[in-house]
Amino acid sequence: MIRLDLTSEAFEQDIRPLYLSFFPKEEYVFSYGGGKPVNLPYEPADWGRYLLVGEWKEDGFVLSLFRDGDLSVAVQREEKTVALAERKKFRDEVKRAVYRMLSAETGKALPWGTLTGVRPVKQVLERLEAGESKDSIDAFLKEEYYCSEEKRKLSLSVAAKEKELLTKIDYKNSYSLYVGIPFCPTTCLYCSFTSYPLSRFGHQTGAYVEALKKEIEASAKLLAEKRLATVYFGGGTPTALSAEELRDVIRTVKQYFPTEEIAEWTVEAGRPDTITTEKLLMLYEEGISRISINPQTMNQKTLDVIGRMHTTEDICRAYAEARRIGFDNINMDLIIGLTGENAEDVEVTLRKIGELSPDSVTVHTLALKRAARLNIEKAQYEDKGAVQVSDMLAASVKFAKENGYLPYYLYRQKNMEENLENVGYARPGKEGLYNILIMEEKHSILALGAGGATKLVLSGGERIERSENVKSLKDYLERTDEMIARKQAFFEQYKGLY
C-alpha cells in the first residue's frame, strides 16, 4: 500500500496519477491530515510501504517521502519557493518535484515524464501552429515535463502530421457528429464503455433505434450555422444492429443533417462476429467511407479469455469480404498488454495483420478502468497479467515503420500499462480525421445516443463545455425527451460563443 497525505485536497488529482505510475501495482490511499507526519491521523503501520507528505504554504511547498513506516527521516525531500496564488506554476513545480523524488527512490524514468494528461500532443500542436520551432518544442518537453527523447520525437511527428491534415478541413467553422450504438455481442473482459450484450438486451434494439432517431431529428438544427465535417458511428458495436436497423439510423442522419460537405463517414464495425455481407453491402451503398474491423489480437487463446466470441478466421473472413465489396479505407484496432500475452504473442498478431494489410492500424495499450470486468474480477486473473509491454509497443513501432504506416494521432489514459500510450498509424491519405478532431479538441462534437458526450468548443478554442447523455440503456429509452431538452438548453446557454 502507498499513501499520499496533503495539507488539503489541492493538487491530489495532479500528483496521484504520477504517484501511481511509479507504483502501478500498489493499493493507493489518500488523506489530508495537515501535511505533516506528526499530524497524521493514523499509525505508521496503516500507510504501508511509502508515504508521500505534501505541505502547501502561501510561498511554497515541502514534499517528504517516507519508507516502511519510518517517520524519523525522509528518504527523499524537496522544498520550493513559489507563490501558491500562481496555481499553474505551483502545480507544475510540485509535479516536477514529485517526479524527481520518486525517480531517485525507484531508479525509474517514466517515458512521458510528468505528462499524465490524455492529450500530450495538444500543446505541441498549438506551439507548431504558433510558429515555434521543433527544436524549441523539443527542449520545452524535455525541461518542462522530463519527457524521454523517444516520446518527444513521437509527439512532434504526430503533431506535424495533424497540422498537415487539419489544413484540409475548416475545423473552426465546422463540427462533427458522434452517433452511439451501445450494443455488443458480448462484453469484453477489459471493456468499460457503454455496452449492452445482445443476449440480454437484443430485444431492445428496435426501441433504441426509434429513440435515437427522435434525438437525431431534434438535434439537427443545434449547430445549423456550421458545416458538418465528419460523422462517426461508435459504441458498443454499431454492426450489432441488424442491417435494416443500422440503415435506418444512417438514413435518418442523412435526412436531417447537412451531409453534402462531409469529409468522412466512419462506422466501427468492430467485432467480426457482427459483420455480414448484407451489412457490409448496406454500409457501402450508404456511402460509408471508413470502417474498423477490430481483432484486438490474432491469438485465439487470448480471444477466448477476454470474451471475444469469434475466431481469428472470422476476422480474416470479414476483412476479405469488406475488401471484395470495395472498402478502401479499413482500420484495425489492436490492444497490447492483454491478459496472458507476451511480446511474442504480439509479434504473431502483427505478422498476421501485416498479411491482411489494412489501411490504418490503431495500437492501444491496455488501460483498465474500474468498471471493466478484468478489474472487478482481478483476483481471478492475478497470475495471467501481460508481460513485456514495452517490448510489445516497440514491436508495433517497428511493424508500422516497415509496413508504411505513419503515426497521425496519439492519446493516453489513466492506468495504462507501463505508462505508455495509444497511437493511430495510417498510410498516407487514410488517416481518420474524426480521431484528430476529437483528440485535439479542435471543434465541437455533437454526440447522440446513450453515453454520448457532447463537447462545445467556445471562444475560438479557449474554453470547452460538456453535456452528457445518460449511459443507462433503460434511462435513455425512458428519458429521451429529457436528453433532448437538456441538450437544447445546453446549446442555448452558450449561444454566440461557438
Helices and strands as residue ranges (DSSP letters): E 2-6, H 12-22, E 28-31, G 37-39, G 44-46, E 50-57, E 60-67, E 76-81, H 87-106, H 122-129, H 134-145, H 149-166, G 171-173, E 174-181, E 183-184, E 196-197, H 198-201, G 202-204, H 205-219, E 227-235, G 238-240, H 243-256, E 264-270, G 272-274, H 277-285, E 290-293, H 300-306, H 312-325, E 330-336, H 343-356, E 360-365, H 373-376, G 378-384, H 389-402, E 406-411, G 417-419, E 422-426, H 433-439, E 444-448, E 453-458, G 459-461, E 463-468, H 473-478, H 480-493
